[in-house]
Amino acid sequence: MSADDEALFQKGMPIRRAVLGAEYVDSSMAKADDFMMSFQRATTAIAWGWAWGDDTLPRKTRSLLNLAMLTALGRTPEIKLHVKGALNNGISVEEIKATLLHATAYCGIPAGLDAFKAAHEVLLAEGAIKPKEK
């Protein structure tokens, strides 16, 4: 890893921990063997140090973009992770819903349904929404 890569890793780690939660990030780092640590370092440097570390867009905007892109890609586990990150970044349930509806219009009903189910699971677990009373 070059000095530039190391600098991006160091810049990215606190951002990653703030958005995704220290417990999740620290667990991912602790579980990584030599093989997986290469990925952990790369994702921290590239996604979190380089992309999220650019101050041009606020974190709230980046979270909403991630939810839309992950819906388009059909990456349900990552949607769950980034719904929690969106909440950490101060995004409201209504903003998450509007983003997923917008993504549904462009990505299709099946992709939107998967995203809504994933988001719903996390929003319930985090107490951001209440279960429907019977």
C-alpha positions as CSV (number, residue, x, y, z in Angstrom):
1,M,0.0,0.0,0.0
2,S,1.4,3.4,-1.0
3,A,1.6,6.4,1.3
4,D,-1.4,7.9,-0.6
5,D,-3.4,4.7,0.0
6,E,-2.5,4.7,3.6
7,A,-3.5,8.4,3.9
8,L,-6.9,7.6,2.3
9,F,-7.3,4.6,4.7
10,Q,-6.6,6.8,7.7
11,K,-9.0,9.5,6.4
12,G,-11.7,6.9,5.6
13,M,-11.8,4.9,8.8
14,P,-13.4,7.5,11.0
15,I,-16.0,8.3,8.3
16,R,-16.8,4.6,7.8
17,R,-17.2,4.2,11.6
18,A,-19.4,7.2,11.9
19,V,-21.7,6.2,9.1
20,L,-21.9,2.4,9.5
21,G,-21.3,2.3,13.2
22,A,-18.1,1.5,15.1
23,E,-19.3,-1.9,16.2
24,Y,-20.0,-3.1,12.6
25,V,-16.7,-1.7,11.2
26,D,-14.6,-2.8,14.1
27,S,-16.1,-6.3,13.9
28,S,-15.4,-6.4,10.1
29,M,-11.8,-5.4,10.7
30,A,-11.3,-7.8,13.6
31,K,-12.6,-10.8,11.6
32,A,-10.6,-10.1,8.5
33,D,-7.7,-12.5,7.8
34,D,-4.8,-11.5,5.5
35,F,-6.9,-12.3,2.4
36,M,-9.9,-10.3,3.5
37,M,-7.9,-7.4,5.0
38,S,-6.9,-6.5,1.5
39,F,-10.5,-5.8,0.7
40,Q,-11.1,-4.0,4.1
41,R,-8.2,-1.7,3.4
42,A,-9.3,-1.0,-0.2
43,T,-12.9,-0.3,0.6
44,T,-12.0,2.0,3.5
45,A,-9.5,3.9,1.3
46,I,-11.5,4.1,-1.9
47,A,-15.1,4.3,-0.7
48,W,-14.7,6.0,2.6
49,G,-11.4,8.0,2.3
50,W,-11.7,9.0,-1.4
51,A,-15.4,9.1,-2.1
52,W,-17.0,9.9,1.2
53,G,-14.0,11.9,2.3
54,D,-14.7,14.5,-0.5
55,D,-16.6,17.3,1.1
56,T,-18.3,18.4,-2.1
57,L,-21.5,16.4,-1.2
58,P,-22.9,16.2,2.3
59,R,-23.2,12.8,4.0
60,K,-27.0,12.9,3.8
61,T,-26.8,13.2,0.0
62,R,-24.3,10.4,-0.2
63,S,-26.5,8.2,1.9
64,L,-29.5,8.8,-0.4
65,L,-27.4,8.2,-3.5
66,N,-26.2,4.9,-2.0
67,L,-29.7,3.8,-1.3
68,A,-30.8,4.5,-4.9
69,M,-27.7,2.9,-6.4
70,L,-27.9,-0.2,-4.2
71,T,-31.6,-0.6,-5.2
72,A,-30.6,-0.4,-8.8
73,L,-27.9,-3.1,-8.2
74,G,-30.2,-5.3,-6.1
75,R,-27.7,-5.4,-3.3
76,T,-30.1,-6.2,-0.4
77,P,-27.5,-6.8,2.4
78,E,-25.8,-3.5,1.5
79,I,-29.2,-1.7,1.4
80,K,-29.8,-2.8,5.0
81,L,-26.3,-1.6,6.1
82,H,-26.8,1.8,4.4
83,V,-30.4,2.3,5.7
84,K,-28.8,2.2,9.2
85,G,-26.1,4.5,7.9
86,A,-28.7,6.9,6.5
87,L,-30.3,7.0,10.0
88,N,-26.9,7.7,11.5
89,N,-26.6,10.6,9.0
90,G,-29.8,12.2,10.1
91,I,-32.0,11.1,7.2
92,S,-35.7,10.7,8.1
93,V,-37.9,7.7,7.4
94,E,-39.8,9.9,4.9
95,E,-36.6,10.7,3.0
96,I,-35.6,7.1,2.9
97,K,-39.1,6.2,1.6
98,A,-39.0,8.9,-1.0
99,T,-35.6,7.8,-2.2
100,L,-36.7,4.2,-2.5
101,L,-39.9,5.2,-4.4
102,H,-37.8,7.3,-6.8
103,A,-35.4,4.3,-7.3
104,T,-38.5,2.0,-7.8
105,A,-39.7,4.2,-10.7
106,Y,-36.4,4.0,-12.5
107,C,-35.2,0.5,-11.4
108,G,-38.5,-1.4,-11.5
109,I,-41.0,-2.9,-9.1
110,P,-39.0,-6.1,-8.2
111,A,-35.9,-4.0,-7.3
112,G,-38.0,-1.5,-5.3
113,L,-39.8,-4.3,-3.4
114,D,-36.6,-5.9,-2.3
115,A,-35.3,-2.5,-1.2
116,F,-38.4,-1.6,0.7
117,K,-38.4,-5.0,2.4
118,A,-34.8,-4.6,3.4
119,A,-35.3,-1.0,4.6
120,H,-38.5,-2.0,6.5
121,E,-36.6,-4.7,8.4
122,V,-33.9,-2.2,9.5
123,L,-36.3,0.6,10.3
124,L,-38.3,-1.7,12.6
125,A,-35.1,-3.1,14.2
126,E,-33.8,0.4,14.8
127,G,-37.1,1.6,16.2
128,A,-37.5,4.2,13.5
129,I,-40.9,2.9,12.7
130,K,-43.4,0.9,14.8
131,P,-44.9,-2.4,13.7
132,K,-48.4,-2.3,12.6
133,E,-50.8,-3.1,15.4
134,K,-53.1,-6.0,14.9
